[in-house]
């Protein structure tokens, strides 16, 4: 086998830079991931969430098909649960966490 040479290994591909803020979630992370509200983060009481959602539903900036705020672009089903969140036009305020 004098005329056969082992092929050279391919050169490593350069790492492509990831966009800023891109997640690096592996397949295992996706299987074990829990919703954000199940990860020991405090949420507002249910009556407060319902009241916030009702205020959003009456707002002219609310988009019912996408359930997003037209001013800030947030998903209101999520934002209404976050204690530190507040309406960008002042219809509801932060929930006291202490």
C-alpha positions as CSV (number, residue, x, y, z in Angstrom):
1,X,0.0,0.0,0.0
2,X,2.7,2.3,-0.9
3,X,0.7,4.7,-3.0
4,X,-2.1,5.4,-0.6
5,X,-2.0,8.3,1.8
6,X,-4.3,8.9,4.6
7,X,-6.4,11.9,3.9
8,X,-5.8,15.0,5.9
9,X,-8.4,15.8,8.5
10,X,-10.6,18.8,7.5
11,X,-9.7,22.1,9.0
12,X,-11.9,23.1,11.9
13,X,-14.6,25.6,11.0
14,X,-14.3,28.9,12.7
15,X,-16.9,29.5,15.4
16,X,-19.6,31.8,14.1
17,X,-20.4,34.6,16.5
18,X,-23.8,34.3,18.1
19,X,-26.1,37.3,18.0
20,X,-26.2,39.2,21.3
21,X,-28.8,37.7,23.6
22,X,-29.1,34.5,21.7
23,X,-29.9,31.5,24.0
24,X,-27.6,28.6,24.2
25,X,-30.1,26.0,25.1
26,X,-29.2,22.4,24.7
27,X,-31.6,19.6,23.9
28,X,-31.4,18.3,27.5
29,X,-32.2,21.8,28.8
30,X,-35.4,21.9,26.7
31,X,-36.5,18.5,28.2
32,X,-36.0,19.6,31.8
33,X,-37.0,23.3,31.4
34,X,-39.8,24.5,33.6
35,X,-42.1,27.5,33.0
36,X,-40.7,30.7,34.4
37,X,-43.4,30.9,37.0
38,X,-42.5,27.5,38.4
39,X,-39.0,28.5,39.2
40,X,-39.5,30.1,42.6
41,X,-40.2,33.5,41.3
42,X,-42.9,35.4,43.1
43,X,-46.1,36.1,41.3
44,X,-49.0,38.4,42.1
45,X,-52.1,37.1,43.8
46,X,-54.8,35.8,41.4
47,X,-57.3,38.7,42.0
48,X,-54.5,41.2,41.1
49,X,-53.7,39.2,38.0
50,X,-57.4,39.2,36.9
51,X,-57.7,42.9,37.6
52,X,-54.6,43.7,35.6
53,X,-55.9,41.5,32.7
54,X,-59.3,43.2,32.8
55,X,-57.6,46.7,32.6
56,X,-55.6,45.5,29.6
57,X,-58.6,44.1,27.8
58,X,-60.3,47.5,28.0
59,X,-57.3,49.4,26.7
60,X,-57.3,50.6,23.1
61,X,-53.7,49.5,22.7
62,X,-54.4,45.9,23.6
63,X,-54.3,43.4,20.6
64,X,-56.7,40.6,21.5
65,X,-55.6,38.3,18.7
66,X,-51.9,38.3,19.8
67,X,-52.7,39.1,23.5
68,X,-49.9,41.7,23.3
69,X,-49.7,45.3,24.4
70,X,-49.5,47.6,21.5
71,X,-47.2,50.1,23.4
72,X,-44.5,47.8,24.9
73,X,-45.1,44.6,22.9
74,X,-45.3,42.4,26.0
75,X,-47.4,39.2,26.3
76,X,-50.0,40.3,28.7
77,X,-50.8,36.8,30.0
78,X,-47.2,36.8,31.3
79,X,-46.7,40.4,32.3
80,X,-49.9,40.5,34.4
81,X,-48.3,37.9,36.7
82,X,-45.0,39.7,37.3
83,X,-44.9,41.8,40.6
84,X,-42.4,44.3,39.3
85,X,-44.2,44.9,36.0
86,X,-46.3,48.0,35.3
87,X,-48.4,49.3,32.5
88,X,-46.5,51.6,30.2
89,X,-49.4,54.1,30.1
90,X,-50.2,53.9,33.8
91,X,-53.4,51.8,33.9
92,X,-51.9,49.6,36.7
93,X,-48.7,49.8,38.8
94,X,-46.2,47.5,40.4
95,X,-47.3,45.2,43.1
96,X,-45.6,45.7,46.5
97,X,-43.3,42.7,47.1
98,X,-42.5,43.4,50.8
